[in-house]
């Protein structure tokens, strides 16, 4: 079949930064910090790193191999290697893109609002009480629309002119801000208490099933796996890329930013004695407690708060772009639409789908659970089986550009056995948990 010339990244740096941009986002700062706080600090981080390396990296490499090999968007890529019976999985990926972006953009809208508050008036002690006003209702919806508009504008401008250019420009700024804030946080009186909690090694907390599920869910969410985002980005790659090196670099950068973000969040919260307010709340750590910390820092808090939320906006934007790109690339490939039209129509549909999440943080939380526990983990399991058992000679595909690498048989063994076993085990618990969360929402 003849395809029109496919867009390509202009450089390896461009691709890697765009992929790191997809990986680094709200997950690294918002989810990572509350999960770590909830599950006992560094012990959880160790488990999370282990799962990222054992399960995340093999699946990431699998996505890169399918994308680069097929040079197609997810639905077509799966059909290309597995036949039409794999088409539904591709549709599931597109549905996941829709679903995740619909609430992700609502949270990103909150960060826009917070950055605006820092800039215009600074935070004051009433900020915690303002949270529900900021997070729900028409205000939340308006900021969600604004964020979606920015995402559509970038994706509509193309792979090179939009996605790559944004990542090249913004990702270095994000790295600088996060590192700068970590250094600043270390100078706060009482920062040590935050490090004590963050770096505590209470491994006894790990012996629970929920912790494993949360670590796996976080690894997939943070690395943007299980819904074809990395696959789609890799479909714009030329043949000469060393995919194993790229996947290690992406995973390493993602872990590094999450870890450094912890070095920002924990000391700030503990230096100001606000730790009680963090526990148990999924949104609490970032959107209620930290702004209170910024309020207590006075004038400095205004600058620090603005920089913090600016970094979050950058992370969210470069991630949202990859979520939308899955939908847009599939629409372009499947319906033959031009990029701009696909981006605008998909953007409007996703913005509308986000309405319930903008209305209620409970709905948002449940949609997040469904997306993570079912779509991403289920998608990751299916992808591992696909590349491990169905795709013809995936090792030949990843070897292109990486001729000296010797561990590909191990990689395939992992995809065939270890990854499905771990993810199957996790899903066994995640499915009823998610079901209960949905029932709770309606009762
Ligand atoms: N990795 C992003 C984050 O950590 O915020 C979220 C995300 C982006 C998930 C893209 C899935 C995806 F396809």
Boltz pocket constraint, residues with backbone or C-beta under 6 A from the ligand:
constraints:
  - pocket:
      binder: B
      contacts: [[A, 22], [A, 23], [A, 24], [A, 25], [A, 26], [A, 27], [A, 28], [A, 100], [A, 220], [A, 221], [A, 222], [A, 223], [A, 224], [A, 225], [A, 227], [A, 229], [A, 230], [A, 315], [A, 319], [A, 320], [A, 322], [A, 323]]
      max_distance: 6.0
